Amino acid sequence: MEERQVLAVPWVIPITSASTLSGATWMLTPSQSIGPFNFVWTRLSIQTSVADAIWSIMIKDEASAENFMYAVVRSNLLVPDDSHMVDIVRPYVFKAFSTIYVEATNQSADGILYMAFHGYLEK
């Protein structure tokens, strides 16, 4: 059995939308590259530039064509507004050189969506 080696540093992949009008959809283009190591995703954080703003979000691992939700999910259902961060029930491994795709529709006032994928790198 091959031993898994873990780098000693935590890793965060930040994603920030462009300023998006209410009712408009923003897509992460190009998708966020993972880099040369596997990224183990353990937590998700979401904040917005407008207090209590709601966004409909879809997250996808493009390399494996893995969607993380059946349909778009409201940001306040993914991450409660009072915490801004949630642990992933079962950590997910984005393989080296894969990409994270995010699509978000602004359901509130014009603003910006800030997301961070927290985890660690595997060697």
One Martini backbone bead per residue (centre of mass of N, CA, C, O) as a GRO file, in nm:
protein
  123
    1MET     BB    1   0.095   0.037   0.024
    2GLU     BB    2   0.068   0.364  -0.032
    3GLU     BB    3   0.201   0.643   0.097
    4ARG     BB    4   0.084   0.935   0.233
    5GLN     BB    5   0.180   1.267   0.170
    6VAL     BB    6   0.211   1.566   0.367
    7LEU     BB    7   0.209   1.879   0.379
    8ALA     BB    8   0.274   2.124   0.639
    9VAL     BB    9   0.067   2.311   0.484
   10PRO     BB   10  -0.176   2.500   0.453
   11TRP     BB   11  -0.454   2.564   0.216
   12VAL     BB   12  -0.568   2.838   0.003
   13ILE     BB   13  -0.846   2.908  -0.222
   14PRO     BB   14  -0.919   3.194  -0.377
   15ILE     BB   15  -1.245   3.352  -0.460
   16THR     BB   16  -1.339   3.626  -0.682
   17SER     BB   17  -1.565   3.821  -0.792
   18ALA     BB   18  -1.714   4.020  -0.972
   19SER     BB   19  -1.900   4.270  -1.008
   20THR     BB   20  -2.253   4.203  -0.947
   21LEU     BB   21  -2.554   4.212  -1.049
   22SER     BB   22  -2.864   4.185  -0.991
   23GLY     BB   23  -2.938   3.868  -1.148
   24ALA     BB   24  -2.657   3.794  -1.215
   25THR     BB   25  -2.396   3.600  -1.374
   26TRP     BB   26  -2.102   3.435  -1.254
   27MET     BB   27  -1.785   3.318  -1.395
   28LEU     BB   28  -1.507   3.117  -1.368
   29THR     BB   29  -1.269   3.281  -1.587
   30PRO     BB   30  -1.078   3.085  -1.548
   31SER     BB   31  -1.027   2.825  -1.390
   32GLN     BB   32  -0.901   2.700  -1.097
   33SER     BB   33  -0.595   2.598  -1.030
   34ILE     BB   34  -0.427   2.361  -0.831
   35GLY     BB   35  -0.167   2.225  -0.931
   36PRO     BB   36   0.101   1.985  -0.850
   37PHE     BB   37  -0.105   1.909  -0.617
   38ASN     BB   38  -0.300   1.776  -0.412
   39PHE     BB   39  -0.628   1.885  -0.293
   40VAL     BB   40  -0.766   1.901   0.032
   41TRP     BB   41  -1.096   1.957   0.101
   42THR     BB   42  -1.246   2.092   0.424
   43ARG     BB   43  -1.335   2.400   0.366
   44LEU     BB   44  -1.589   2.666   0.358
   45SER     BB   45  -1.598   3.010   0.251
   46ILE     BB   46  -1.836   3.293   0.285
   47GLN     BB   47  -1.861   3.620   0.135
   48THR     BB   48  -1.982   3.961   0.116
   49SER     BB   49  -2.016   4.305   0.033
   50VAL     BB   50  -2.310   4.244   0.132
   51ALA     BB   51  -2.516   4.224   0.370
   52ASP     BB   52  -2.701   3.932   0.341
   53ALA     BB   53  -2.628   3.812   0.085
   54ILE     BB   54  -2.744   3.628  -0.209
   55TRP     BB   55  -2.628   3.324  -0.364
   56SER     BB   56  -2.608   3.118  -0.643
   57ILE     BB   57  -2.433   2.798  -0.632
   58MET     BB   58  -2.170   2.635  -0.833
   59ILE     BB   59  -1.966   2.339  -0.799
   60LYS     BB   60  -1.665   2.217  -0.983
   61ASP     BB   61  -1.485   1.937  -1.105
   62GLU     BB   62  -1.349   1.924  -1.414
   63ALA     BB   63  -1.177   1.662  -1.430
   64SER     BB   64  -1.434   1.473  -1.309
   65ALA     BB   65  -1.723   1.606  -1.333
   66GLU     BB   66  -1.784   1.713  -1.037
   67ASN     BB   67  -2.065   1.780  -0.866
   68PHE     BB   68  -2.171   1.939  -0.549
   69MET     BB   69  -2.456   1.975  -0.691
   70TYR     BB   70  -2.756   1.932  -0.845
   71ALA     BB   71  -2.797   2.236  -0.788
   72VAL     BB   72  -2.827   2.530  -0.713
   73VAL     BB   73  -2.712   2.709  -0.414
   74ARG     BB   74  -2.759   2.884  -0.150
   75SER     BB   75  -2.530   3.039   0.046
   76ASN     BB   76  -2.696   3.019   0.326
   77LEU     BB   77  -2.696   2.693   0.298
   78LEU     BB   78  -2.391   2.638   0.294
   79VAL     BB   79  -2.333   2.913   0.471
   80PRO     BB   80  -2.383   3.055   0.745
   81ASP     BB   81  -2.386   3.388   0.820
   82ASP     BB   82  -2.260   3.361   1.123
   83SER     BB   83  -1.987   3.192   1.019
   84HIS     BB   84  -1.864   3.169   0.702
   85MET     BB   85  -1.813   2.853   0.784
   86VAL     BB   86  -1.750   2.507   0.664
   87ASP     BB   87  -1.741   2.180   0.694
   88ILE     BB   88  -1.657   1.903   0.529
   89VAL     BB   89  -1.779   1.602   0.576
   90ARG     BB   90  -1.598   1.501   0.323
   91PRO     BB   91  -1.321   1.510   0.202
   92TYR     BB   92  -1.182   1.651  -0.100
   93VAL     BB   93  -1.001   1.550  -0.398
   94PHE     BB   94  -0.797   1.741  -0.587
   95LYS     BB   95  -0.624   1.692  -0.845
   96ALA     BB   96  -0.365   1.747  -1.003
   97PHE     BB   97  -0.436   1.998  -1.240
   98SER     BB   98  -0.698   2.073  -1.169
   99THR     BB   99  -1.034   2.231  -1.156
  100ILE     BB  100  -1.220   2.507  -1.041
  101TYR     BB  101  -1.571   2.565  -1.065
  102VAL     BB  102  -1.767   2.874  -1.064
  103GLU     BB  103  -2.117   2.956  -1.017
  104ALA     BB  104  -2.292   3.282  -0.982
  105THR     BB  105  -2.596   3.423  -0.851
  106ASN     BB  106  -2.732   3.726  -0.787
  107GLN     BB  107  -3.002   3.780  -0.535
  108SER     BB  108  -2.920   4.076  -0.476
  109ALA     BB  109  -2.730   4.312  -0.439
  110ASP     BB  110  -2.486   4.457  -0.556
  111GLY     BB  111  -2.171   4.258  -0.585
  112ILE     BB  112  -1.942   4.048  -0.397
  113LEU     BB  113  -1.777   3.730  -0.404
  114TYR     BB  114  -1.637   3.532  -0.136
  115MET     BB  115  -1.403   3.259  -0.152
  116ALA     BB  116  -1.283   2.959   0.038
  117PHE     BB  117  -1.059   2.692   0.001
  118HIS     BB  118  -0.988   2.464   0.244
  119GLY     BB  119  -0.666   2.293   0.328
  120TYR     BB  120  -0.442   2.053   0.169
  121LEU     BB  121  -0.143   1.913   0.065
  122GLU     BB  122  -0.027   1.664  -0.153
  123LYS     BB  123   0.265   1.455  -0.254
   0.00000   0.00000   0.00000
